[in-house]
Amino acid sequence: MKALLGYDASRFKHQERSPIVWEYDSLINPHITISGLSGAGKSHTIRAFMEQLAASARPGQHAFHGV
């Protein structure tokens, strides 16, 4: 599973769009933190993140711990 988190802002001045991607299969610690001020788009970001994960997941791939 993988999801696009955004683009590297430091590359914009060079007219490049370097994607920042969260890839579950390549991470030692797959946790993620989303923080920001009120109105910054945290809920929108989480919704978009979950939609991308659902689109890239294979059946039976999810393992929920502690449930």
matplotlib code that plots the C-alpha trace (Angstrom):
import matplotlib.pyplot as plt

x = [0.0, 1.2, -0.2, 0.9, 1.4, 2.4, 5.3, 8.8, 8.4, 12.1, 12.0, 9.3, 11.8, 13.4, 10.0, 10.2, 7.4, 9.2, 6.5, 6.6, 5.1, 4.2, 4.8, 3.7, 5.7, 9.1, 8.7, 10.1, 7.6, 4.4, 2.9, 2.0, 1.2, -1.0, -1.0, -1.8, -3.9, -7.6, -8.7, -5.4, -7.0, -6.2, -9.5, -9.3, -5.8, -6.8, -9.8, -7.6, -4.9, -7.5, -9.0, -5.5, -4.8, -8.1, -7.4, -3.9, -4.7, -4.9, -7.7, -6.7, -3.7, -4.9, -3.9, -5.6, -3.7, -5.5, -9.0]
y = [0.0, 3.5, 7.0, 10.4, 12.8, 15.8, 17.3, 18.5, 22.3, 22.8, 21.6, 24.1, 26.9, 24.5, 23.9, 20.2, 18.3, 15.6, 13.5, 12.5, 9.0, 6.8, 3.2, 0.6, -2.3, -0.4, 1.1, -0.2, 1.9, 2.5, 5.0, 8.5, 11.8, 14.5, 17.8, 21.4, 24.4, 24.5, 24.8, 23.6, 20.6, 17.7, 16.0, 16.5, 15.1, 12.0, 11.4, 11.7, 9.4, 6.7, 6.9, 6.4, 3.5, 1.8, 2.2, 0.6, -2.2, -5.8, -8.0, -9.4, -7.0, -5.1, -6.3, -4.4, -4.8, -4.8, -5.4]
z = [0.0, -0.7, -0.6, -1.9, 1.0, -1.0, -2.8, -1.6, -1.4, -1.6, -5.2, -6.4, -7.1, -9.6, -11.2, -10.0, -8.3, -6.2, -4.6, -1.0, -0.8, 2.3, 1.4, 4.0, 2.6, 2.8, 6.3, 9.6, 11.5, 9.4, 11.8, 10.6, 12.4, 10.9, 12.9, 12.2, 13.3, 13.1, 9.5, 8.1, 6.4, 8.7, 8.2, 4.4, 4.4, 6.4, 4.2, 1.0, 2.6, 3.4, -0.1, -1.6, 0.7, -0.1, -3.8, -3.5, -1.0, -1.9, -0.4, 3.0, 3.3, 6.4, 9.9, 12.7, 16.0, 19.3, 17.9]

ax = plt.figure().add_subplot(projection="3d")
ax.plot(x, y, z, "-o")
ax.set_aspect("equal")
plt.show()
